[in-house]
Amino acid sequence: MRKKILFLAIGLIFLFAASSSAQFGFSLKGQASYALLLKPEIEEFGLPEEELTKGGFSFSGQLLYRVVGKILSLGVETGYLSCWKDEYRDPGIGEKVEFSLSAIPVLALIQFESPLPLLSPYFQIGAGVYPLTQKIRVPALDAESKTTETEFGVMAAAGLAIPLVPKTNLELGGKLHMIFTEDESTIMFNPFGGVSIRF
């Protein structure tokens, strides 16, 4: 009798573990976005604001692992973030100057998801390092200055996953990046679209 109870208990534990682990798995996301520079204000640099563009096209990739069913996932993100890219004519030298600031975020992520039949809203928070590269180039003089520094930053995102085919979703949402640079924080908003695949 005791052996039957023991085998029954082991069988129930095995079935529970198997059904739970079936909810685990990976998700791979690819996203394209446009980065809008919210801070610092461009006029603080003394440049003609109407000639400058805040932000630029960016992309990112995420790898997530579901640790609690479809609700909680942990993962990483990396990509390319165009913080600021433009050109202007310097009144001092009378030549066109090209300026750009970009980052390659490397972040650890936590994702909370609410799986629904048609739409699955989710929220992410992340933290990590942002290697920043600043380039200033004067094409007419064939001169270029490039500096790189790494800063800490955080990210928050909200989005919707819309099923396309089994295990493949269309994703729409927005991200807010805050990079803690030396003088004041660099803050960007990124509306994005992308595709996620579960496997």
C-alpha positions as CSV (number, residue, x, y, z in Angstrom):
1,M,0.0,0.0,0.0
2,R,2.8,2.4,0.9
3,K,4.6,1.6,-2.3
4,K,1.5,2.5,-4.3
5,I,1.1,5.8,-2.5
6,L,4.8,6.5,-3.1
7,F,4.6,5.7,-6.8
8,L,1.4,7.8,-7.1
9,A,3.1,10.8,-5.3
10,I,6.1,10.5,-7.6
11,G,3.8,10.3,-10.7
12,L,1.9,13.4,-9.6
13,I,5.1,15.4,-9.0
14,F,6.4,14.3,-12.4
15,L,3.2,15.4,-14.1
16,F,3.2,18.7,-12.3
17,A,6.8,19.4,-13.1
18,A,6.3,18.5,-16.8
19,S,3.2,20.7,-17.2
20,S,5.0,23.6,-15.4
21,S,8.2,23.3,-17.5
22,A,6.1,23.3,-20.6
23,Q,5.3,26.9,-19.9
24,F,9.0,27.8,-19.8
25,G,10.9,28.8,-22.9
26,F,12.7,31.5,-24.8
27,S,11.5,34.5,-26.8
28,L,13.5,36.4,-29.3
29,K,12.6,39.9,-30.2
30,G,13.7,42.3,-33.0
31,Q,12.6,45.9,-32.9
32,A,13.1,49.0,-35.0
33,S,12.5,52.5,-33.6
34,Y,13.1,56.2,-33.9
35,A,14.9,57.8,-30.9
36,L,13.5,61.2,-29.9
37,L,15.9,63.2,-27.7
38,L,14.0,64.7,-24.8
39,K,16.9,65.9,-22.8
40,P,19.2,67.8,-22.8
41,E,17.5,70.7,-24.6
42,I,19.3,71.4,-27.9
43,E,19.3,75.2,-27.4
44,E,21.6,74.7,-24.4
45,F,24.4,74.1,-26.8
46,G,24.0,77.5,-28.5
47,L,23.2,75.9,-31.9
48,P,20.4,76.9,-34.2
49,E,17.5,74.7,-33.0
50,E,15.6,74.8,-36.3
51,E,18.5,73.2,-38.1
52,L,18.9,70.3,-35.7
53,T,17.1,66.9,-35.6
54,K,16.5,65.2,-32.2
55,G,17.3,61.6,-32.5
56,G,17.5,59.0,-35.3
57,F,16.7,55.5,-36.4
58,S,17.6,52.8,-33.9
59,F,17.2,49.0,-33.5
60,S,17.5,46.4,-30.7
61,G,17.3,42.7,-30.1
62,Q,16.1,40.9,-26.9
63,L,16.5,37.4,-25.7
64,L,14.0,36.5,-22.9
65,Y,13.5,33.3,-20.8
66,R,10.1,32.7,-19.2
67,V,10.6,31.8,-15.6
68,V,6.9,31.9,-14.4
69,G,4.6,30.6,-17.1
70,K,3.8,33.4,-19.5
71,I,3.8,36.1,-16.9
72,L,7.4,36.8,-15.8
73,S,10.5,36.7,-18.1
74,L,14.1,37.6,-17.5
75,G,16.5,38.5,-20.4
76,V,19.0,40.8,-22.0
77,E,18.9,43.5,-24.6
78,T,21.5,45.0,-26.9
79,G,21.3,47.1,-30.1
80,Y,22.1,50.5,-31.5
81,L,20.6,53.8,-30.3
82,S,21.0,57.0,-32.3
83,C,20.7,59.7,-29.7
84,W,21.4,62.7,-31.8
85,K,22.5,63.1,-35.5
86,D,22.6,66.2,-37.5
87,E,24.7,68.8,-39.3
88,Y,25.0,72.6,-39.2
89,R,27.3,75.4,-40.6
90,D,29.8,76.7,-38.1
91,P,29.9,80.5,-38.3
92,G,33.5,80.6,-37.1
93,I,35.0,78.4,-39.8
94,G,32.3,78.8,-42.4
95,E,32.1,75.0,-43.0
96,K,29.5,72.3,-42.5
97,V,29.9,70.3,-39.3
98,E,28.4,66.9,-38.9
99,F,27.6,65.8,-35.3
100,S,26.4,62.5,-33.9
101,L,25.9,60.8,-30.6
102,S,25.1,57.1,-30.4
103,A,25.0,54.3,-27.8
104,I,25.1,50.5,-27.7
105,P,23.0,49.6,-24.7
106,V,23.7,46.3,-22.9
107,L,20.9,45.8,-20.5
108,A,19.5,43.1,-18.1
109,L,15.7,43.0,-18.4
110,I,12.6,41.9,-16.4
111,Q,9.3,41.6,-18.3
112,F,5.8,41.3,-16.9
113,E,3.2,40.1,-19.4
114,S,-0.6,39.7,-19.2
115,P,-1.4,37.0,-21.9
116,L,-4.9,37.6,-23.4
117,P,-6.5,35.9,-26.4
118,L,-6.0,38.7,-28.9
119,L,-3.6,41.2,-27.3
120,S,-0.9,40.6,-24.7
121,P,0.2,43.9,-23.0
122,Y,3.6,43.8,-21.3
123,F,5.9,46.1,-19.3
124,Q,9.7,45.9,-19.1
125,I,12.3,47.4,-16.9
126,G,16.0,47.2,-17.5
127,A,19.4,48.5,-16.3
128,G,22.9,48.3,-17.6
129,V,25.7,50.1,-19.4
130,Y,25.5,52.5,-22.4
131,P,28.8,52.9,-24.3
132,L,28.4,56.3,-25.9
133,T,30.2,57.4,-29.0
134,Q,30.4,61.1,-30.0
135,K,31.6,62.1,-33.5
136,I,32.2,65.6,-34.8
137,R,33.3,65.7,-38.5
138,V,34.1,68.6,-40.9
139,P,34.0,67.0,-44.4
140,A,35.6,70.0,-46.2
141,L,38.7,69.8,-44.0
142,D,38.7,66.0,-43.8
143,A,38.8,66.3,-40.0
144,E,37.1,64.1,-37.5
145,S,37.0,63.9,-33.7
146,K,35.7,60.8,-31.9
147,T,35.3,60.2,-28.2
148,T,33.8,57.1,-26.4
149,E,32.7,56.8,-22.8
150,T,30.5,54.2,-20.9
151,E,27.7,55.3,-18.6
152,F,25.1,53.6,-16.5
153,G,21.5,53.8,-17.5
154,V,18.0,52.5,-17.1
155,M,15.1,51.7,-19.5
156,A,11.4,51.3,-19.1
157,A,9.1,49.9,-21.9
158,A,5.5,49.2,-22.5
159,G,4.1,47.3,-25.5
160,L,1.4,45.1,-27.0
161,A,2.1,41.7,-28.6
162,I,-0.4,40.9,-31.4
163,P,-0.5,37.3,-32.6
164,L,0.3,36.8,-36.3
165,V,0.9,33.1,-36.6
166,P,1.5,30.5,-33.9
167,K,4.5,31.5,-31.7
168,T,5.1,34.7,-33.8
169,N,3.8,38.1,-32.6
170,L,3.8,41.7,-34.0
171,E,4.9,44.1,-31.3
172,L,4.1,47.8,-30.9
173,G,5.1,50.1,-28.0
174,G,7.5,52.6,-26.7
175,K,10.7,52.8,-24.6
176,L,12.2,55.4,-22.4
177,H,16.0,55.4,-22.0
178,M,17.7,57.4,-19.3
179,I,21.5,57.6,-19.4
180,F,23.2,59.1,-16.4
181,T,25.8,61.2,-18.2
182,E,28.2,63.5,-16.3
183,D,26.6,66.9,-16.6
184,E,22.9,65.9,-16.8
185,S,20.9,62.8,-17.8
186,T,20.4,62.0,-21.5
187,I,16.7,61.0,-21.9
188,M,15.2,59.5,-25.1
189,F,11.8,58.2,-26.0
190,N,11.7,55.4,-28.6
191,P,8.4,54.4,-30.3
192,F,9.0,51.0,-31.8
193,G,7.6,48.2,-33.9
194,G,9.0,44.7,-34.1
195,V,8.5,40.9,-34.2
196,S,8.8,38.4,-31.4
197,I,9.2,34.6,-31.8
198,R,8.7,32.1,-29.0
199,F,10.5,28.8,-29.0
